[in-house]
Amino acid sequence: MSETPFAPRFRFMGERSLLVELGERIDPEANRRVERLLRRLEQEAWPGIRELSPGYRSLLVVFDPLAIPPAELPGRIQALGAAAGEGRRPPAKRIAVPVFYGGDHGPDLAEVARRLGMSEEAVIRLHGSVSYRVYMIGFTPGFPYMGELPEALSLPRRSTPRTRVPKGSVAIAQRQTGIYPVESPGGWHLIGWTPLELFHPERRPACLLEMGDEVRFVAVEAREE
């Protein structure tokens, strides 16, 4: 099976930022294309590149226009992305995340089960039945956006976001799941809690997870207090 041709769309987002779009929708393959380009650019370390910010299906390149003429940058990225090979990255981490589901740990689990027409046990089983790709880190430091959630668990975000979501909360929304690394506002459905420390500013790296990692959720005596 041949690889999908490297065919990005380029959009300048001001004088110092170029958005490289690598897919039409959020899916694992588009996200892998973003990761491959990110690793290639990190490996090349072009003078003038100031920051690389990956998203679901795009990469924002912040650059110094005095070091890299804006008119040249899309062509250079096109040539780099079309070249054979991938940027080096450490092997993707595979992490099992222990989760206490339901009760005070997952205050939305019962409502999620009711709206989906299944038991709480079925929600827990489905949530832990697949491996999730970390699409990106964002929102708050260390927050992993992961997918794809089984379609049977897909729900829109809460109509009224919470002003306070506890650190370690495991949540779902649409076809994604995530973990709140710090206490913050949030609009996802809280179904569990993990004791894992996803972000610590004095740790290196500070974030436990990074783009491309694989995560599985493991139930730990659901409803345990």
DATAMO-V969269 format. One line per field, one symbol per residue. phi: phi as a letter, one per 20 degrees, with the letter a starting at -180 (. if undefined). A space follows every 50 residues. Layout:
phi->???
//
This chain:
phi->.fffgfcfddcfdofcccedecrebfbgfffffffffgfffffflfgoee accfcgcbcedeceffecggfefgfffgffffffncffbfggfdcedfce emlffcfegffgfffembfffffffffeecedeffadamcgnfeecadfg gfdfcffgfcfeebdfgnfeccaldccbcffcfafadeeedabcefefbb feecffefdbgnfdccdcfdkgmfd
//
